């Protein structure tokens, strides 16, 4: 059995702590986003802009292993840019 500890903290200090944790989360997500962009990944919003596809279509392609993706903490989804480019090239129409 794990030892339990009760911590008492006033509301103002708890709010400040939560605010700092939220700030750290945003910073980590920003760093991850920048890293993913440099390593060949783009955000879901950017993937939608590049391909013109909806969020649900990107989801289906991801779940059917047609395009590579990565996520952080189950929140933001990043798509492999080379897979998006290949998808566009595959579906390219010559007029």
C-alpha positions in Angstrom: 0.0 0.0 0.0 1.3 3.4 -1.0 1.8 6.0 1.7 -0.6 9.0 1.3 0.2 12.5 2.2 -2.2 15.3 2.7 -1.1 18.8 1.6 -2.9 21.9 2.6 -2.4 24.9 0.4 -4.4 28.2 0.2 -6.5 28.9 -2.9 -4.3 31.8 -4.2 -1.1 29.7 -4.1 -2.9 26.7 -5.7 -4.1 29.0 -8.5 -0.6 30.3 -9.1 0.7 26.7 -9.2 -1.9 25.6 -11.7 -1.1 28.7 -13.8 2.6 27.8 -13.8 1.9 24.2 -14.8 -0.4 25.4 -17.6 2.4 27.7 -18.8 4.9 24.8 -18.8 2.4 22.6 -20.8 2.1 25.4 -23.4 5.9 25.7 -23.6 6.4 22.0 -24.0 3.8 21.8 -26.7 5.4 24.8 -28.5 8.8 23.2 -28.3 7.4 19.9 -29.6 5.6 21.7 -32.4 8.8 23.5 -33.5 10.7 20.2 -33.3 8.1 18.4 -35.3 8.1 21.1 -38.0 11.9 20.8 -38.2 11.8 17.0 -38.3 9.3 16.8 -41.1 6.0 17.0 -39.2 3.2 19.6 -39.4 0.2 20.4 -37.2 -3.2 19.1 -38.1 -4.3 22.7 -39.0 -1.3 23.0 -41.4 -2.0 19.5 -42.9 -5.6 20.7 -43.6 -4.3 23.8 -45.4 -1.7 21.8 -47.4 -4.1 19.1 -48.6 -7.5 20.8 -48.5 -8.8 17.8 -46.6 -11.1 17.9 -43.6 -10.1 16.8 -40.1 -12.3 13.7 -40.4 -10.7 12.7 -43.7 -7.2 13.1 -42.2 -8.3 11.0 -39.3 -9.5 8.2 -41.6 -6.2 8.3 -43.5 -4.3 8.2 -40.3 -6.3 5.3 -38.8 -5.9 3.3 -42.1 -2.1 3.9 -42.0 -2.2 5.9 -45.3 -0.3 8.8 -43.7 2.1 8.9 -40.7 1.3 10.9 -37.6 2.5 11.6 -34.1 0.8 13.1 -31.0 1.8 14.5 -27.7 -0.2 13.8 -24.6 -3.2 12.7 -26.7 -4.0 16.2 -27.7 -2.3 17.7 -30.8 -1.8 15.5 -33.8 1.2 16.1 -36.1 1.3 14.7 -39.7 4.3 13.5 -41.5 4.9 16.1 -44.3 6.5 13.6 -46.7 3.3 11.4 -46.5 1.1 14.4 -47.2 3.2 15.3 -50.2 3.1 11.6 -51.4 -0.7 11.6 -51.0 -1.0 14.7 -53.1 1.3 13.4 -55.8 -0.6 10.1 -55.8 -3.8 11.9 -56.5 -2.4 14.5 -58.9 -4.4 14.9 -62.0 -2.9 16.1 -65.2 -5.2 18.2 -67.3 
